[in-house]
Amino acid sequence: MTQVSVIGAGPNGLSAAIYAAMAGFPVEVFEAQPIPGGAARTLPLTLPGFLHDFGSAVHPMAVGSPFFRSLRLERFGLNWIYPEIQLAHPFDDGSATVLYQDLQKTAPNLGLDSPAWLRLMRPLANRWWDFADDALSPILRFPSQPFLMARFGANAMLPAQTFANLHFKLPRTRALFAGLAAHSSMELGAPFSSAIGLVLAAAAHSVGWPIPQGGAQSITNSLIACLNDLNGTIHTSHPVHSIDNLPHPNSLTFCDLTPRQLLRIAGNRLTPEYARKLQSFRYGPGSFKIDYALSEPVPWRAPECRKALTLHLGGSFEEIARSEAAISCGDHPRKPFVLVSQPTICDPSRAPQGQHVLWAYCHIPNDSPFDMTERIENQIERFAPGFRDCILARHISSPGTLESMDENLVGGDINGGAFNLRQLFFRPTRDYYSTSNPHIYLCSASTPPGGGVHGMCGYHAVEAALLTRGA
């Protein structure tokens, strides 16, 4: 039986390992860090008793992943916690627009835009599992639900700015959609910048935006338990500097790596033409992240924000669009769009009694050393006066820090590569998961469908290998 080696124990690498083990292959996983998980780790970054998610914090794509669903990870200790409010977008007047999981409950909150929101989101939310199976696949694959995907695609290909102006009358609704679309790290005037906003909104109204009890590490731990149940093996603190140095160097190898890392460890096994294609791969904006230990809950002015697990801080559509456009020009916005998660409002086990953790980040140019701490905190203070008085400690992660803790976060890029037009369709090349070497496959966020804790890149990579081998 062919030996399978997996390099990298992030969610995609573990998913590849699990699917390969399910297909009957003996599997070994090699992880450079002492704690597996990649960007799905939970670490004591500030003070004793405070647990912070290193990367991802809120997980609509994990709970909404078709592959994770098939594994029934609850059998392995994964417990999802759902907030009362999925998302809050506060404004300067002390109010907020919110998303509930219940689509009908959300609608009145959107006023005149309620009919449009229902018309757009209901078909996707009501058929989430059909939709997710196609949406989390390579974009050029013929969909299993062609009519549903055609309806989605007609809107998804639009720039977020065009989409919002076309469908929504109210500035508040346009701002809400801007925050959703800005998760893509794309300019909001770019084609296809609407896509991630539609996917995240549909997820909010179907599977929700929950957190795993105990933090993102719980997702990783459940995947490892599933792999162990299938007799797979994982080796931590085991960096792979060359594929030639693997215990089984001629094994079928799945790499949860970006093109840069693949070239470094396997360039000698790839054709020069394919290596040139990988060298032309482009990385996206970086992230500047702060983890806070807090003495008390954040004093949000809008009461809805105190019940929301996730918050988007950016004011109007125009302000968010300016922030994201500045980054593409190499600038650092004075009023950055800030994504915030406050997990201890749902999971108090993450901090000492009565105290809290807060997770916040913004986009900045790739690999920038610029310190965004003051600008991020100004944005939080804008909507929660007195926030700084709650801070017990902070842990700052620049793009360089993020990459030092996870080499796949090149220059702080959390999406595994830019979502420019070419890399939306051909990620990282026209071959997707396959490389020029029939024994080596890519399975990271640098392949479709891209960033997010969903494991679908690993699943599709193994599926591609099985199809090639006629299994």
Secondary structure as the mmCIF struct_conf table of DSSP 4:
data_model
#
loop_
_struct_conf.conf_type_id
_struct_conf.id
_struct_conf.beg_label_comp_id
_struct_conf.beg_label_asym_id
_struct_conf.beg_label_seq_id
_struct_conf.end_label_comp_id
_struct_conf.end_label_asym_id
_struct_conf.end_label_seq_id
STRN STRN1 VAL A 4 ILE A 7
BEND BEND1 GLY A 10 GLY A 10
HELX_RH_AL_P HELX_RH_AL_P1 PRO A 11 MET A 22
TURN_TY1_P TURN_TY1_P1 ALA A 23 GLY A 24
STRN STRN2 VAL A 27 PHE A 30
BEND BEND2 ALA A 32 ILE A 35
TURN_TY1_P TURN_TY1_P2 GLY A 38 ALA A 39
BEND BEND3 ALA A 40 ALA A 40
STRN STRN3 THR A 42 LEU A 43
BEND BEND4 THR A 46 LEU A 47
TURN_TY1_P TURN_TY1_P3 PRO A 48 GLY A 49
STRN STRN4 HIS A 52 ASP A 53
BEND BEND5 PHE A 54 GLY A 55
HELX_RH_AL_P HELX_RH_AL_P2 PRO A 60 VAL A 63
TURN_TY1_P TURN_TY1_P4 GLY A 64 GLY A 64
HELX_RH_AL_P HELX_RH_AL_P3 PRO A 66 LEU A 71
TURN_TY1_P TURN_TY1_P5 ARG A 72 ARG A 72
HELX_RH_3T_P HELX_RH_3T_P1 LEU A 73 PHE A 76
TURN_TY1_P TURN_TY1_P6 GLY A 77 GLY A 77
STRN STRN5 TRP A 80 ILE A 81
BEND BEND6 GLU A 84 GLU A 84
STRN STRN6 ILE A 85 PRO A 90
TURN_TY1_P TURN_TY1_P7 ASP A 92 ASP A 93
BEND BEND7 GLY A 94 GLY A 94
STRN STRN7 ALA A 96 LEU A 99
BEND BEND8 GLN A 101 ASP A 102
HELX_RH_AL_P HELX_RH_AL_P4 LEU A 103 THR A 106
HELX_RH_3T_P HELX_RH_3T_P2 ALA A 107 ASP A 113
HELX_RH_AL_P HELX_RH_AL_P5 SER A 114 ASN A 126
TURN_TY1_P TURN_TY1_P8 ARG A 127 ARG A 127
HELX_RH_AL_P HELX_RH_AL_P6 TRP A 128 ALA A 135
TURN_TY1_P TURN_TY1_P9 LEU A 136 LEU A 136
BEND BEND9 SER A 137 SER A 137
TURN_TY1_P TURN_TY1_P10 ILE A 139 LEU A 140
BEND BEND10 ARG A 141 ARG A 141
HELX_LH_PP_P HELX_LH_PP_P1 PHE A 142 PRO A 143
BEND BEND11 SER A 144 GLN A 145
HELX_RH_AL_P HELX_RH_AL_P7 PRO A 146 ALA A 156
TURN_TY1_P TURN_TY1_P11 MET A 157 MET A 157
BEND BEND12 LEU A 158 LEU A 158
HELX_RH_AL_P HELX_RH_AL_P8 ALA A 160 HIS A 167
BEND BEND13 LEU A 170 LEU A 170
HELX_RH_AL_P HELX_RH_AL_P9 PRO A 171 ALA A 181
HELX_RH_3T_P HELX_RH_3T_P3 ALA A 182 SER A 184
BEND BEND14 MET A 186 MET A 186
TURN_TY1_P TURN_TY1_P12 LEU A 188 GLY A 189
BEND BEND15 ALA A 190 ALA A 190
TURN_TY1_P TURN_TY1_P13 PRO A 191 SER A 194
HELX_RH_AL_P HELX_RH_AL_P10 ALA A 195 ALA A 204
TURN_TY1_P TURN_TY1_P14 HIS A 205 VAL A 207
STRN STRN8 ILE A 211 PRO A 212
TURN_TY1_P TURN_TY1_P15 GLN A 213 GLY A 214
TURN_TY1_P TURN_TY1_P16 ALA A 216 ALA A 216
HELX_RH_AL_P HELX_RH_AL_P11 GLN A 217 ASP A 229
TURN_TY1_P TURN_TY1_P17 LEU A 230 ASN A 231
STRN STRN9 THR A 233 HIS A 235
BEND BEND16 THR A 236 SER A 237
BEND BEND17 HIS A 241 HIS A 241
HELX_RH_3T_P HELX_RH_3T_P4 ILE A 243 ASN A 245
BEND BEND18 LEU A 246 HIS A 248
TURN_TY1_P TURN_TY1_P18 PRO A 249 ASN A 250
BEND BEND19 SER A 251 SER A 251
STRN STRN10 LEU A 252 CYS A 255
BEND BEND20 LEU A 257 LEU A 257
HELX_RH_AL_P HELX_RH_AL_P12 PRO A 259 ALA A 266
HELX_RH_3T_P HELX_RH_3T_P5 GLY A 267 ARG A 269
BEND BEND21 LEU A 270 LEU A 270
HELX_RH_AL_P HELX_RH_AL_P13 PRO A 272 GLN A 279
TURN_TY1_P TURN_TY1_P19 SER A 280 SER A 280
STRN STRN11 GLY A 286 LEU A 294
BEND BEND22 SER A 295 GLU A 296
BEND BEND23 ARG A 301 ALA A 302
HELX_RH_3T_P HELX_RH_3T_P6 PRO A 303 LYS A 307
STRN STRN12 ALA A 308 LEU A 313
BEND BEND24 SER A 316 SER A 316
HELX_RH_AL_P HELX_RH_AL_P14 PHE A 317 SER A 328
TURN_TY1_P TURN_TY1_P20 CYS A 329 GLY A 330
BEND BEND25 ARG A 334 LYS A 335
STRN STRN13 VAL A 338 SER A 341
HELX_RH_3T_P HELX_RH_3T_P7 PRO A 343 ILE A 345
TURN_TY1_P TURN_TY1_P21 CYS A 346 CYS A 346
HELX_RH_3T_P HELX_RH_3T_P8 PRO A 348 ARG A 350
BEND BEND26 ALA A 351 PRO A 352
TURN_TY1_P TURN_TY1_P22 GLN A 353 GLY A 354
STRN STRN14 HIS A 356 ILE A 364
BEND BEND27 PRO A 365 PRO A 365
TURN_TY1_P TURN_TY1_P23 ASN A 366 ASP A 367
HELX_RH_AL_P HELX_RH_AL_P15 THR A 373 PHE A 383
BEND BEND28 ALA A 384 ALA A 384
TURN_TY1_P TURN_TY1_P24 PRO A 385 GLY A 386
HELX_RH_3T_P HELX_RH_3T_P9 PHE A 387 CYS A 390
STRN STRN15 ILE A 391 SER A 397
HELX_RH_AL_P HELX_RH_AL_P16 PRO A 399 MET A 405
TURN_TY1_P TURN_TY1_P25 GLU A 407 ASN A 408
BEND BEND29 LEU A 409 LEU A 409
HELX_RH_3T_P HELX_RH_3T_P10 VAL A 410 GLY A 412
TURN_TY1_P TURN_TY1_P26 ILE A 414 ASN A 415
BEND BEND30 GLY A 416 GLY A 417
HELX_RH_AL_P HELX_RH_AL_P17 LEU A 421 PHE A 425
BEND BEND31 PHE A 426 THR A 429
TURN_TY1_P TURN_TY1_P27 ARG A 430 TYR A 433
STRN STRN16 SER A 434 SER A 434
BEND BEND32 SER A 436 ASN A 437
TURN_TY1_P TURN_TY1_P28 PRO A 438 HIS A 439
STRN STRN17 ILE A 440 LEU A 442
BEND BEND33 SER A 444 SER A 444
TURN_TY1_P TURN_TY1_P29 ALA A 445 SER A 446
BEND BEND34 THR A 447 THR A 447
TURN_TY1_P TURN_TY1_P30 PRO A 448 PRO A 449
BEND BEND35 GLY A 451 VAL A 453
HELX_RH_AL_P HELX_RH_AL_P18 MET A 456 THR A 468
TURN_TY1_P TURN_TY1_P31 ARG A 469 GLY A 470
#
